Amino acid sequence: MSALGGPKQTGGVQSPTAIGIVISIVLIIVALGLAYYLVQMAGVIALVGIIIGGVLVAFGVHFVPVGGAPAAMGQSPGIATGVAMLAAGAGLAGLFGGAWAAPFGLAVALAGGAVGGGLLMAITCTMVNVIYIFGMGIPAASGKVDKDPITGDTFPEYKSQGTEGHGLPFISWIGGVVGGALGGLGGTLIYLELLDIYQAQLPVLLNATVEQIAPVAISLAGIFAVAMFLINAVLAAYNITGTIEGPHDPKFKRFPRAIIAAAVASAVAGIFAIALLELVGVF
């Protein structure tokens, strides 16, 4: 996140610098201009959708409770894995759901993507607590707040000494589901926008019917959608730097920087995905 400037990583709000915002806006405008040059308004609309999808992914990652290695030993709240890996899992589940529902229209496909990502995280978060409570014998307790913002449950009396908390409080469970849904929604939106572009342009470039190029269009859209999801998930992980409990964690307030970075990264990656059509036309 150094391209956006800002102070040394600490908890709480870390606003991007003015020069970082200006550079980001310039890069996005240039990308939109290139999209118009390549595919006219269809390219601009597709790139805007890709940018929105990337922003949703990066924002959603900040909701996901990740505890890393300490969580595996019950010494911090969250799921015992890395931010990018967990977000990628939710995003892929959402992509599968959205891609399956693509023939039923935009709204149904987006809903399928959101449900897929949210469902994966709901199952994961539930099983994490089952293992913590019944396998390790420890209750859910946050190390960032003294009371659950939703249920009102208090944590200090349940938190073990020498730990930052453990398990998944209800607010973290909700955060995981919301983050998975946003990730699945964003990843599906990227996939659908690229699929529309490829299905419109490839028949002309390859002198083939839509049915004939469908496997190529679906494959390319899926590959680029997964790649962009991983790019934005990793950017968000760098912004979080380590573990995060969910929307109640002070690190959650860093999300504005991740949104700006994700918008720029999605715009640049989206141009490469759209420009691929022109390279096919050349050869």
C-alpha positions in Angstrom: 0.0 0.0 0.0 3.0 2.3 -0.1 1.9 3.7 -3.4 -1.0 5.4 -1.6 1.4 6.8 1.1 0.2 7.1 4.7 1.9 6.7 8.0 3.5 3.6 9.5 1.1 0.7 9.9 -0.8 1.0 13.2 -4.3 0.2 14.3 -7.2 2.4 13.3 -7.7 4.9 10.5 -4.9 5.4 8.0 -6.0 7.9 5.3 -4.4 7.9 1.9 -2.3 10.9 0.9 -3.5 13.5 -1.5 -0.9 12.6 -4.1 -1.9 9.0 -3.9 -5.6 9.9 -4.5 -4.6 12.1 -7.5 -2.4 9.4 -9.1 -5.2 6.8 -8.6 -7.8 9.1 -10.3 -5.5 9.7 -13.2 -4.8 6.0 -13.7 -8.5 5.2 -13.6 -9.4 7.9 -16.1 -6.6 6.7 -18.4 -7.9 3.1 -18.1 -11.4 4.3 -19.0 -10.1 6.2 -22.0 -8.3 3.1 -23.2 -11.4 1.0 -22.7 -13.4 3.5 -24.9 -10.7 3.4 -27.5 -10.7 -0.4 -27.7 -14.4 -1.3 -27.4 -16.3 2.0 -27.4 -18.9 2.5 -24.7 -19.3 -1.3 -24.1 -15.7 -1.3 -22.9 -16.3 1.6 -20.5 -19.3 0.0 -19.0 -17.5 -3.3 -18.6 -14.5 -1.6 -17.0 -16.7 0.3 -14.6 -18.4 -3.0 -13.6 -14.9 -4.6 -13.1 -13.8 -1.7 -10.9 -17.0 -1.9 -8.8 -16.5 -5.6 -8.5 -12.8 -5.2 -7.4 -13.9 -2.6 -4.8 -16.5 -5.0 -3.4 -13.9 -7.7 -3.1 -11.4 -5.5 -1.2 -14.1 -4.1 1.0 -15.5 -7.5 1.8 -12.1 -8.9 2.8 -12.0 -6.5 5.7 -15.1 -8.1 7.2 -13.6 -11.6 7.3 -12.2 -12.8 10.7 -8.7 -14.1 10.2 -6.5 -15.2 13.1 -3.6 -16.8 11.3 -1.3 -19.2 13.2 -2.1 -17.8 16.7 -5.8 -18.7 16.1 -4.8 -22.3 15.4 -3.5 -22.5 19.0 -6.5 -20.7 20.5 -4.5 -17.5 21.2 -6.3 -15.1 19.0 -9.9 -14.8 17.6 -10.6 -15.7 14.0 -10.1 -18.5 11.5 -6.6 -20.1 11.5 -5.5 -19.1 8.0 -4.3 -16.1 6.0 -6.5 -13.2 4.8 -5.9 -13.8 1.1 -6.4 -17.5 1.3 -9.7 -17.3 3.2 -11.0 -14.5 0.9 -10.0 -16.4 -2.2 -12.0 -19.4 -1.0 -15.1 -17.4 -0.4 -14.6 -15.6 -3.8 -14.2 -18.9 -5.7 -17.3 -20.3 -4.1 -19.2 -17.2 -5.1 -17.8 -17.3 -8.7 -18.9 -20.9 -9.1 -22.4 -20.0 -7.9 -22.6 -16.8 -10.1 -21.1 -18.6 -13.2 -23.7 -21.4 -12.9 -26.5 -18.8 -12.6 -25.2 -16.6 -15.5 -27.8 -17.9 -18.0 -30.6 -16.7 -15.8 -29.7 -13.0 -16.0 -27.6 -10.5 -14.2 -29.6 -10.2 -11.0 -29.9 -13.9 -10.4 -26.2 -14.5 -11.2 -25.1 -11.7 -8.8 -27.4 -13.1 -6.1 -26.0 -16.6 -6.8 -22.5 -15.3 -6.3 -23.3 -13.5 -3.1 -25.1 -16.5 -1.7 -22.2 -18.9 -2.7 -19.6 -16.7 -1.0 -21.7 -16.0 2.1 -22.7 -19.7 2.5 -19.1 -20.9 2.4 -18.2 -18.4 5.1 -21.2 -19.2 7.2 -20.3 -22.9 7.1 -16.6 -22.2 7.8 -17.3 -19.9 10.7 -19.7 -22.3 12.2 -17.4 -25.2 12.0 -14.5 -23.1 13.4 -16.6 -22.5 16.6 -17.6 -26.1 16.8 -13.9 -27.1 16.8 -12.9 -24.4 19.3 -15.7 -25.0 21.7 -16.2 -28.8 21.6 -12.7 -29.7 20.4 -10.5 -27.3 22.4 -12.9 -26.4 25.2 -12.6 -22.6 24.8 -15.4 -20.1 24.5 -15.6 -17.3 21.9 -14.0 -14.1 23.3 -12.9 -10.9 21.4 -9.7 -9.2 22.3 -10.7 -5.9 20.6 -13.9 -5.0 22.4 -15.4 -5.9 25.8 -18.9 -6.4 24.5 -20.4 -7.9 21.3 -22.0 -5.0 19.4 -24.9 -7.3 18.2 -25.7 -9.6 21.1 -24.3 -7.6 24.0 -22.4 -10.5 25.3 -19.3 -9.5 27.4 -15.9 -11.0 26.8 -13.3 -10.1 29.6 -14.5 -12.9 31.9 -14.1 -15.5 29.2 -10.8 -14.4 27.7 -7.8 -16.5 28.8 -4.8 -14.8 30.2 -1.9 -14.3 27.9 -4.1 -14.4 24.8 -5.8 -11.8 22.5 -9.0 -13.7 22.7 -10.1 -16.9 20.9 -12.9 -18.4 18.9 -15.4 -16.5 16.8 -17.7 -14.1 18.6 -21.1 -13.5 16.9 -20.0 -10.2 15.4 -17.1 -12.0 13.8 -19.4 -14.7 12.4 -21.7 -12.0 10.9 -18.6 -10.2 9.5 -17.4 -13.4 7.8 -20.8 -14.0 6.1 -21.0 -10.4 5.0 -17.4 -10.4 3.7 -18.0 -13.7 1.8 -21.2 -12.4 0.3 -19.5 -9.1 -0.8 -16.5 -11.1 -2.2 -18.8 -13.5 -4.1 -20.8 -10.6 -5.5 -17.8 -8.6 -6.6 -16.1 -11.6 -8.2 -19.3 -12.6 -10.1 -19.7 -9.0 -11.3 -16.2 -9.1 -12.8 -16.8 -12.4 -14.4 -20.1 -11.3 -16.0 -18.7 -8.0 -17.4 -15.8 -9.8 -19.0 -18.1 -12.6 -20.3 -20.4 -10.0 -22.0 -17.3 -8.4 -23.7 -15.9 -11.6 -24.9 -19.2 -12.9 -26.2 -19.8 -9.7 -28.1 -16.3 -9.4 -29.6 -14.9 -12.9 -30.1 -17.5 -14.0 -32.7 -16.4 -11.0 -34.9 -12.7 -11.5 -34.3 -12.8 -15.3 -34.9 -15.5 -15.3 -37.5 -17.5 -17.8 -35.5 -20.9 -18.0 -33.8 -21.6 -17.2 -30.2 -22.2 -20.9 -29.5 -18.8 -21.8 -31.0 -16.8 -19.3 -29.0 -18.8 -19.9 -25.7 -16.2 -22.3 -24.2 -13.4 -19.8 -25.0 -15.3 -16.8 -23.6 -16.4 -18.6 -20.4 -12.8 -19.9 -19.8 -11.2 -16.5 -20.4 -13.7 -14.6 -18.2 -13.3 -17.2 -15.4 -9.5 -17.0 -15.5 -9.4 -13.2 -15.4 -12.1 -13.0 -12.8 -10.2 -15.3 -10.5 -6.9 -13.4 -11.1 -8.5 -10.1 -10.4 -10.1 -11.4 -7.2 -6.8 -12.7 -6.0 -5.1 -9.3 -6.8 -7.7 -7.4 -4.8 -7.7 -9.9 -1.9 -3.9 -9.6 -1.6 -4.1 -5.8 -1.7 -6.6 -5.9 1.1 -4.4 -8.3 3.0 -1.4 -6.0 2.8 -3.7 -3.2 4.1 -4.8 -5.3 7.0 -1.2 -6.5 7.8 -1.8 -9.6 9.9 -5.0 -10.6 11.7 -8.4 -9.0 11.9 -11.4 -9.9 13.9 -14.1 -8.4 11.7 -16.0 -5.1 11.4 -15.4 -4.2 15.1 -11.7 -4.5 14.8 -9.8 -1.1 14.6 -8.0 -2.3 11.5 -11.4 -2.3 9.7 -11.2 1.5 9.5 -8.3 1.2 7.1 -10.6 0.0 4.3 -10.7 3.4 2.4 -7.1 2.9 1.3 -7.8 -0.7 0.1 -10.8 0.6 -1.9 -8.7 3.1 -3.7 -5.9 0.6 -4.4 -8.5 -2.0 -5.5 -10.1 0.4 -7.9 -6.8 1.2 -9.6 -5.7 -2.4 -9.7 -9.0 -3.5 -11.2 -8.9 -0.8 -13.8 -5.4 -1.7 -14.9 -6.0 -5.5 -14.8 -9.4 -4.9 -16.6 -7.7 -3.1 -19.5 -5.3 -6.0 -20.0 -8.3 -8.4 -20.0 -10.2 -6.2 -22.5 -7.1 -5.5 -24.7 -6.6 -9.3 -25.1 -9.3 -9.1 -27.7 -7.3 -6.7 -29.8 -4.3 -9.0 -29.6 -6.4 -11.8 -30.9 -7.5 -9.7 -33.7 -3.9 -8.8 -34.7 -2.9 -12.4 -34.9 
